[in-house]
Structure formats: structure tokens, C-alpha cells
Amino acid sequence: MATVLEAKTREKGKRSDLRKLRMEGNFPAVVYGNKADNETIFVSEADFIKTIRETGRNGVISLKYDGNTQNVILNEYQADTIKNEILHADFLVVDLSAEIDADVRVELTGTAAGVKDGGVLQQPLYEVSITAKPNDIPESIQVDVSELQVGEVVTIGDVKGNYSVTINHEDDETVASILAPRQEEEISTGEQQESGVPENEEGRETEASEESEKE
């Protein structure tokens, strides 16, 4: 059963009206999608935060406003990180029996064996696009890297079999990898040369001498 979030409709008003909303602990939002008319609403920030904590970022919410109840997911939101407040949110009305596209974060779990050996863990992919029914959308795609050794990679193809949803990426796309530890010669400012006289040292001296004579 979806978590209920109460909201109220609002008219598209002036900045002063929005300012008043926020001063009262609310923020403006929009409801749209699935053949529903676009509705401008406002929501209690405290209730919104509590709901998202309960349902997760991609969970289905039962949004109630003015006698209407819609199954929605949070499509996107804007926040002021300095003031630590929500500025606006978009709620997408969904049909629970129909698949939709959603972006889901990638979460690496475990401590990679290659890291214990001095390797460096790389994660080029932090979010993936998936297709699934709203109630089947996971909070995150978890990838266990515990057995990953230096020089090895985890690809989308390795992850797909762990989930019933469709992951909309190529199988060979890298999710995580372990780079070999840097060698001392790679860290130094220049390449280390072998001891002895370079084969072309004699020629370089000749060129340097000729340039000096020209000067």
C-alpha cells in the first residue's frame, strides 16, 4: 500500500504568494502525466521529507488533494542546499500496471579484494536508466565488488541478471573497475633512464655545439 501524502491545490500566483507558502513550511509542486490534467499544488515540506524517507526516492506515493487521489512518483525536485529547504517538486502520475522509465542510482557494496592489494576502485557509472512497473522500481542497483581483483571490471551485463527490471544500457558498459597501484616510476616527474651513455648523446653534443657556434 502506497504511503499517503496530503497536498492542496493552488493558483499560479505572485512571488509574494510563494514566499508566504515557504514561510508557512510549504513549497509549490506540480502534478502531471498519464492523461491527467496538470495541477499546481503545494505540500508541507516536513510531510514530504517524511514520505520520501518512508518510500525511497523512486517509491509510489498516494497523493491526495481536493478530494482526488493519484498514484505518483517523485519525478524531480529542486532544493536550496544553503538554506536547506525544498523549492519545488514535480510529481508524475503513474499507472501501476504499465512500465515507465526511471533513473536509479548505482550503489557499490563490499570492500574489493583488489583495493586490499593496493588497487584503486573506479566507478564511472553512478546512475542507470531502467524500465519497470512503478512498484518494481528499486531504490538502487546494488553491485557487490567484494571479489573484484586488480585489472578486473564489472559491466552492465554482469549486473542485469540480478534484477527483473530492464536496464537500458549496453552490456559492455563499465560499472566499476580496479586500477593497478601506481608504480614509483609513474609518480616521478620524468621517465627513469637506464644507466650508461645514450646512443645519440654524441649527435646531441654536435648539434649543441653547432648551435653555440651560430650564436
Residue pairs with C-beta under 8 A, 6 or more apart in sequence:
1 62
2 55
2 59
2 60
2 61
2 62
2 71
3 51
3 54
3 55
3 59
3 61
3 62
4 61
4 62
4 63
4 64
5 43
5 47
5 48
5 51
5 61
5 62
5 63
5 64
6 43
6 44
6 47
6 64
6 65
7 29
7 31
7 41
7 42
7 43
7 63
7 64
7 65
8 41
8 42
8 65
8 66
9 39
9 40
9 41
9 65
9 66
10 17
10 21
10 28
10 40
10 41
10 42
11 40
12 40
18 28
21 27
21 28
21 42
22 85
25 44
25 45
25 46
26 42
26 43
26 44
26 45
27 42
27 43
27 45
27 48
27 85
27 86
27 87
27 88
27 89
28 40
28 41
28 42
28 88
29 40
29 41
29 42
29 43
29 88
29 89
29 90
29 91
30 38
30 39
30 40
30 41
30 88
30 89
30 90
30 91
31 38
31 39
31 41
31 63
31 65
31 70
31 72
31 91
31 93
32 38
32 39
32 90
32 91
32 92
32 93
33 75
33 92
33 93
33 94
34 92
34 93
34 94
34 95
36 70
36 93
39 65
41 65
43 89
45 85
45 86
48 86
48 89
49 86
51 61
52 59
52 74
55 61
56 139
57 74
57 105
57 139
58 73
58 74
58 102
58 104
58 137
58 138
58 139
59 73
59 137
59 139
60 71
60 72
60 73
60 94
60 96
60 134
60 135
61 71
61 72
61 73
61 74
61 91
62 69
62 70
62 71
62 72
63 69
63 70
63 71
63 72
63 91
70 91
70 93
71 93
71 94
71 95
71 96
71 134
72 91
72 92
72 93
72 94
73 91
73 92
73 94
73 100
73 102
73 134
73 137
74 89
74 90
74 91
74 92
75 90
75 91
75 92
76 89
76 90
77 86
77 87
77 88
77 89
77 90
78 86
78 87
78 88
78 89
79 85
79 86
79 87
80 87
92 100
94 100
94 134
95 134
96 133
96 134
96 135
97 133
98 133
99 131
99 132
99 133
99 166
100 131
100 132
100 133
100 134
100 137
101 129
101 130
101 131
101 168
102 129
102 130
102 131
102 132
102 137
103 127
103 128
103 129
103 130
104 127
104 128
104 129
104 130
104 137
104 138
104 139
104 140
104 141
105 126
105 127
105 140
105 141
106 123
106 125
106 126
106 127
106 128
106 140
106 141
106 143
106 175
107 140
107 141
107 142
107 143
108 121
108 123
108 142
108 143
108 145
108 176
109 142
109 143
109 144
109 145
109 146
110 144
110 145
110 146
111 145
111 146
112 119
112 121
112 145
112 146
112 147
112 148
112 149
112 178
113 146
113 147
113 148
113 149
114 121
114 148
114 149
114 150
114 151
114 152
114 178
115 121
115 178
117 149
117 150
117 181
118 150
118 181
119 149
119 150
119 151
119 178
119 179
119 180
119 181
120 178
120 179
120 181
121 145
121 148
121 176
121 177
121 178
122 176
122 177
122 178
122 179
123 175
123 176
124 174
124 175
124 176
124 177
125 156
125 169
125 173
125 174
125 175
125 176
128 141
128 156
128 167
128 168
128 169
129 167
129 168
129 169
130 137
130 138
130 141
130 163
130 165
130 166
130 167
130 168
131 165
131 166
131 168
132 164
132 165
132 166
136 164
136 165
137 165
138 163
138 165
141 159
141 163
141 167
143 154
143 159
143 175
143 176
145 154
145 176
148 154
148 176
148 177
148 178
149 178
150 178
150 179
150 180
150 181
151 178
151 180
152 177
152 178
153 174
153 175
153 176
153 177
153 178
154 174
154 175
154 176
154 177
155 171
155 172
155 173
155 174
155 175
156 167
156 169
156 170
156 171
156 172
156 173
156 175
157 171
157 172
158 175
159 167
159 175
160 167
160 171
185 191
185 192
198 204
